[in-house]
Amino acid sequence: MAPPNPALSRAEVETRVRAQVYAAMGLPVPRKVNAPHPLLVNVSARHCHLTQEAVEQLFGKGHQLTPMKDLYQDGYYAAEEKVTLVGPRSRVISNLRILGPCRDVNQVELAYTDAIALGIRNMPTRLSGDVKGSAPGLLMGPAGHLELSEGIIRAAPHVHMCPEDAAFYGVENGDVMKLRVGGPLGMTFENILVRVGKGIKLEVHIDTDEGNACNLQPDTPCELLKKT
């Protein structure tokens, strides 16, 4: 067996491995012909992003998040730490995962059914980071609690991409695209917000409600389309 090529980037290695996995399954790689990078559609389960100050308030002075698992985008990870989210009438969601690294604003991302379970009636659909006037809640950790006057949102479906991908699809940061999902419960998502950044991998994020609605599976064919 030939040794791995050290000149290959992580993205290129992941592309080749994914192609081999789909070939072993007898399925085509879900990508657009001649696209610079393969399209990955991921379901983003409920989670939260916290400031360093919030982490210390919930877990103790000087506490640092402990990476548990790397996420698809380089530099981002699911942390070992979890919190409990308390909603109206003391309804709770326990074991809410924190994603790192820390951010400049506290934000909880839930699916619509999560909000129903918590009794939240005013949770807006927003792009990540846009929390002004969003739903309040209470976070509880092993060392304390944090009252959020705002910060609970349903994340708008969005696609991360690098400038090369944006040029291929003919879109810019802030544009809206369509995501066509195949399979027995195939559907088209009409409003996929575009987020362009250098060094970012091509990845669509939808929430658990949306993923369940279209029965998204690893072999489900998906296509990203420019909205006309």
Number of C-alpha atoms within 10 A of each C-alpha: 3 4 5 8 8 8 7 10 10 11 17 12 14 14 15 11 12 15 17 14 13 15 12 10 10 10 14 14 19 19 16 15 8 8 12 14 20 21 23 19 25 18 17 19 17 18 18 22 23 20 16 20 17 22 25 18 19 20 21 15 13 10 13 15 20 15 16 13 12 14 12 16 14 12 9 15 19 20 18 14 20 21 22 17 23 19 20 15 9 12 13 17 17 13 13 19 19 25 25 23 18 18 15 11 14 20 23 26 25 23 21 21 12 17 21 12 13 19 16 19 11 13 21 18 19 17 15 16 15 16 19 12 14 20 21 19 20 18 23 18 20 13 12 14 17 15 13 16 13 18 24 28 28 22 23 18 23 23 26 21 24 18 17 18 21 18 12 12 16 11 18 15 16 12 15 20 21 19 22 15 20 17 14 9 12 15 14 15 15 14 15 24 20 20 23 22 14 9 13 18 21 22 20 22 21 23 21 20 17 17 17 13 12 18 16 22 13 10 15 19 19 22 16 21 17 13 13 6
